[in-house]
């Protein structure tokens, strides 16, 4: 069984979580062009390697971030937003 560590509830079965996508900076809706908005909404990097991703723990209703190596599908760490993500 695959285990993911919720920053609030500790190690839990992966079935308790939903994947929310990679962490990305949203463009300013008042100044962004249609092309830039479409790029943000529809295009992802999808590169193999380490990335920061959003995850949701269903039982507790907690959104958090996980640093995951997509090549090996291993979680390096999990943390709450504002606690440990690199500067963008």
C-alpha positions as CSV (number, residue, x, y, z in Angstrom):
1,X,0.0,0.0,0.0
2,X,1.3,3.4,-0.9
3,X,1.5,5.9,2.0
4,X,1.4,9.7,1.8
5,X,2.2,11.9,4.8
6,X,-0.4,14.6,5.5
7,X,1.3,17.5,7.3
8,X,-1.5,17.6,9.9
9,X,-2.5,13.9,10.2
10,X,0.7,12.0,9.5
11,X,1.1,8.9,7.3
12,X,-2.1,7.9,5.6
13,X,-3.1,5.5,2.7
14,X,-2.9,7.2,-0.7
15,X,-6.6,6.5,-1.3
16,X,-7.4,9.3,1.2
17,X,-5.9,11.9,-1.1
18,X,-6.7,13.8,-4.4
19,X,-4.0,15.2,-6.7
20,X,-4.4,18.9,-7.3
21,X,-1.7,19.5,-9.9
22,X,1.7,21.2,-10.0
23,X,2.3,24.4,-8.0
24,X,2.2,27.3,-10.5
25,X,1.8,31.1,-10.2
26,X,-1.5,32.3,-11.5
27,X,-1.3,35.2,-13.9
28,X,-3.1,38.5,-13.0
29,X,-6.5,38.1,-14.5
30,X,-6.9,41.9,-15.0
31,X,-3.8,42.2,-17.3
32,X,-3.3,38.7,-18.8
33,X,-4.0,38.2,-22.5
34,X,-6.3,35.4,-23.7
35,X,-3.3,33.5,-25.1
36,X,-1.4,33.7,-21.8
37,X,-4.5,32.6,-19.8
38,X,-5.1,29.6,-22.2
39,X,-1.4,28.7,-21.7
40,X,-1.8,28.8,-17.9
41,X,-5.1,26.7,-17.9
42,X,-4.2,24.1,-20.5
43,X,-0.5,23.6,-20.7
44,X,1.7,21.9,-18.1
45,X,5.4,21.2,-18.1
46,X,5.1,17.5,-17.5
47,X,8.8,17.1,-17.1
48,X,10.2,14.1,-15.3
49,X,12.0,15.2,-12.1
50,X,11.3,16.9,-8.8
51,X,8.3,19.2,-8.7
52,X,6.0,20.8,-6.0
53,X,2.4,19.6,-6.3
54,X,-0.9,20.4,-4.6
55,X,-2.6,17.5,-2.7
56,X,-5.9,17.3,-0.8
57,X,-6.5,15.1,2.2
58,X,-10.2,14.1,2.0
59,X,-11.0,13.2,5.6
60,X,-9.5,16.4,7.1
61,X,-10.2,18.8,4.2
62,X,-6.6,19.9,4.1
63,X,-4.8,21.2,1.1
64,X,-1.0,20.9,1.2
65,X,2.1,20.7,-0.9
66,X,4.2,17.7,-1.7
67,X,7.7,17.7,-3.3
68,X,7.6,14.6,-5.5
69,X,10.1,13.1,-7.9
70,X,7.9,12.3,-10.9
71,X,10.5,10.0,-12.4
72,X,10.6,7.6,-9.5
73,X,7.1,8.6,-8.0
74,X,8.7,9.1,-4.6
75,X,7.6,11.8,-2.1
76,X,10.5,13.8,-0.7
77,X,8.5,15.9,1.8
78,X,5.1,17.4,2.4
79,X,4.3,20.8,4.0
80,X,1.5,23.3,4.4
81,X,1.4,26.3,2.0
82,X,3.7,29.1,3.3
83,X,5.9,26.6,5.2
84,X,8.8,25.6,3.1
85,X,8.1,26.1,-0.6
86,X,10.9,27.7,-2.6
87,X,10.6,31.3,-3.8
88,X,9.1,31.6,-7.2
